[in-house]
């Protein structure tokens, strides 16, 4: 897990966390620490969303999605693998 910063350039996505859903708007930003909870940004509108995401994507990085049976792991070649939370493949 890595530190991450996102800036909403355009649109109104929803930030989904384990505790709540937060409506974001253009011009808003959010930061996430490696020891923070799982999160994801979802577009629940019909308008395109453009997000600037900044973070270190080093080998071994992983992600977890709070309300879905999905986790992502980056392999040593820099490719993402998507798995169930119990690590079984899709």
N, C-alpha and C positions, 0 to 999 in steps of 0.2 A: 504494500500500500504506500502511496506517495502523497505528498502535499499537492493540492489542486486549487486553482483559482479559476472561476468562470465569470465572464462578463456577458450580459445579454445585449447583443448588438441590435437585434430586431425581433419582435414578436412577444408573446406572453406565455412562456412555458411554465410548467408546474414542477417545483422541486419536491420530490417525494423522499421522505426520510422514514425511519422506523417509527417516529413519534407523530408526524403530521405531514400534510401536504401544504406547500406554500406557493401561492401564485406570484410569479415573477413578472417583471415588465422590462421593456427596453431601458437601458441605462443602469439597471441594478447589477450587483455583483455578489458573489458568495465565495467563501474560502472554506476549504476542508483540510483537516489535519489527518495524518495517517492513523491516529488513535481514535478518531471520531467514528460515528456510526455510519452504516451503509446509506448511500443516497443514490438517486438517479434523477435526471431531468427528462420530463416527458412533455411532448407537445400534444395537448388535448384540444387544440383548436384546428381550424381549417386554414389558418394563415401560416406561412413558412416561418420558422424560427432560425435565427442565426446566432450562434454562440461562439465566443472566443474562449477556448479552454487552454490553460497554461499549467503544465506539470511535467515532472520528470517521468518518463516512461522507460525505466531501466528494466533489464531482464529480470524476471522474477516478480514483476509487478502483478497485482491481482485486483479484482474488483468484485463487489457483491451488491446485489440489487435487493432492496429491503422487502419488497412485497412480491417478488417473483422467485421461483425455484431456479435461480440462475446465478452462476458465478463465472468470472472470466480470469484466466491465468495467462500471462505472457511467457512463452517458452524462451529458451536460450537463443533462438534465431530471431526473436522479436515478433513472432506471430502469436496472435491471440487464440486460445482454446476456450470454448464455451461449454460449461458442464452444469449438471445439477448440483445443488448445494452439498450433496453427499459424495461429490466427485465422480459420479458415474456419467459417462458421455451421453449426449443427446443422440 
